[in-house]
Amino acid sequence: MLAGKRILLTVAGGIAAYKCHDLIRRLRERGAAVRCILTEGGAQFVTALSLQALSEDKVYGDIFSLTDESEMGHIQLSREADLLVVAPATADILAKMAGGLASDLATTVLLATDKPVMVAPAMNVRMWEHAATQANIAMLEARGVIRIGPDEGDMACGEYGMGRMAEPEAIVEAIEDFFGGANRPLAGRRALVTSGPTREPIDPVRYIANHSSGKQGHAIAAALAGLGAETRLVTGPVTLADPAGVEVIHVETARDMLAACEAALPADMAVCAAAVADWRVAEAADEKLKKNGGGPPSLEMIENPDILKSLAGAGNLRPALVVGFAAETENVVANAKKKRKAKGCDWILANDVSRATGTFGGDANTIHLIGAGGSKGGVEDWPRMTKEEVAGRLAERIAEHFGGGS
Ligand code: CTP
């Protein structure tokens, strides 16, 4: 089940660290390669020698080791893994992860990684229930970190409650689910998503942009990755964090966005959620435009490339499923149907962005899905949902389309 999967296991300093021996053994039995990082605290509970014997690999621990860095830099450590697992994840390491600290090898790797991360918290019940720990874990989960446990039960410290590390068997199950279990129907498929606004320069200090927050596109990329798709997100400037487990390419202009999308092909599916500027200034000035008493400048505008249309017309590189959005303020469904034809895409998600709906920049969206079948002349009306819910539903519909949805 886990054959060929590479797991980077961080063992932090908690009494539950002894369970990681069993965890490593079970992972190896299923064909996974396990490489360990042992924190200073972890080394108070288990030895590097035992982890090395069980994993049959070198155990890492020292960020300042010149030999380790020359053989296998700390960035390389996470690059060579498919999944990072922290077990036990103590209150301390969770706080450091949430705060973005890089104070030792384990936290540096966890901060530097763009790979999915799973944590198995283990601590005293009061530490687990403390508002600080709860805020930290909520923040980590919002960033896409997968949590397994903790369980309720007797604790090594004599108390009873939540905080026992999940049993190795349950952690292995969660890891198996993560890699191609029933919840990952898009495993093996490649997805391309565009998100956010674009920024079109007028001169070195001024630009034309729009109010797109990128929330919808980012949520779609996270949802597709969550269903197992290898996902690339090409985004204009936004203030959102990069979704975990997604390769993110940051661009500014529509032309950069198109180039990044073309470079990301081939893909099985493309979802264009970016609010691309339709026009740009024909000749952006190299120097800052000055007032100079001559009155306001007149800007000559020219049309930007249409990324959705280009992807839909990409010949033999065309993704099998091309999905666009139609931001409309009137005749929403009728205009969206026209837009689907004009762009040559398969599905279009029509949404009303008139000011009263608060869709643009807001947290919710009301969607009409056009082109995916449905009883009302190929239109599916979705209730008003959060952008995360829209993303989840779209990802499920895409998975069904590819024959693997629930
Ligand atoms: N789109 C794109 N590249 C552009 C313009 C739009 O990829 N240069 C994509 C958007 O990501 C969206 C779809 O096309 O998926 C429709 O965008 P929308 O703003 O609704 O439509 P426009 O093409 O801009 O048409 P209009 O402004 O006339 O409604």
Residues whose N, C-alpha, C, O or C-beta is under 5 A from the ligand:
A	BS01	CTP	C272 A273 A274 A275 V276 A277 D278 N304 P305 D306 I307 L308 G324 F325 A326 A327
